[in-house]
């Protein structure tokens, strides 16, 4: 095999390029550092999501256990006593549902606009 070191008298096209190095051409991009097919895969993303969900579940259980005292709730004619944690969790879920509905409508609006502009 020939020496991979380019000589000044070789034309640029004939200069050997080895993996992980750059030729004398400044327009050649450096090699990508994510050649590992196991890094940043869907499975690794799912694993990270499961770990994050498990941590959130642990925090949620701690929150529920620490907030078991009853509180009175009055809303649109509803009057009752519920645990504080349950009231806060219900309010959180309702808030998430409202945000999810509004953001879904916005996404649908943007998709329709893109379809219209492509025609």
N, C-alpha and C positions, 0 to 999 in steps of 0.2 A: 504494500500500500504506500501511497505517497504521504509526504509530510503535510498535515492539515494547516500549517502556518502559511498564510498567503505571502507571496513575494511581490514586490512593487512592480515587477515587469509583467505580471499576469493581469489580463483584463478582469474587471470586476465580476463578470458572469462566470469566469472560469475559476475564481477563487473558491476554495472549498469552505463550506460552512458546516461547522459541527454543532450538534445539539447542545444548547446551553451557552453558546457564545454568539457574539454578533460579528458579522463581517465588517469591513471598512465602510460599508454603506450605512449612513446614519438613519435612513428611512426604514431599515429592518427593525421590526419590533422585537423586544426581548421575549424569550419564550414564556409561555404561561406557567404559573407556579401551581396550578390546580390540575395537574395531570392525573392525580389520584382519583379513580372513579368512585371510591367510597366516600370521599369528602364532598359535602354539600349535595347528597342524594336525597330523594324523597323520603327514604327510610330514616336517614339521619335527622331530617327535618321533623318527621313524625315522632321520632324518639325524643327530640327536644321538646316538642309540644306535649307529649305525655308526661314528661318530667315536670314541666311548668304547670300542667293541669293538676298533677298530684300535689305539688307544693301549694297551689291555690286551694285545693280541697282540704288540706291540713289546716291552712289558715282559716278557712270557712268553718270547719268543725270547732276550732278553738274559739272563734267569734260566737258561734251558737252556744257553746257550753258556758261562756262567760256572761252572756246576756239573756238569761232565762227569766228574769223578773218580768211581771206583767205590766203592761202600760195600757192606758185607755186610748182608744182611737175613735174619732168622730169624723165621718166623711159622707156627705150626701145622704144623710138620714141613717147611715150605718153607725151604730154605737156599740162598742164592745171592748172587751179586754183580750189582748193578745200578747204573747211574749215579744219583748223588744226586738230580739233577733229576727223573728218571723216578720214583724212589721217592716223592718229595714230591708230584709231580703226581698219581700214582695215589692216594695217601692223600687228597689234596684232592678228587679226583673221587668217591671212595668216600664221603667225608664229605658232599659236596654231594648225592649220591644219597640218603643216609640222611635228611638234612634235608628234601629234596624229598618223599620218601615220607611222612615224618611230617607235614609241613605239608599235603600233599594229603589225607591222612586227616582232618586237622582241618577243612579246608575242606569236605570231603564231610559230615562230622558236622554242621557248622553249617548247611549247605544242607538236610539232612534235618530238622533242628530247625525251620528257617524254614518248610518245606513243611508240617510237622505243625501248627505254630501258625496257619497260614493257613486250615486246614480247619475 
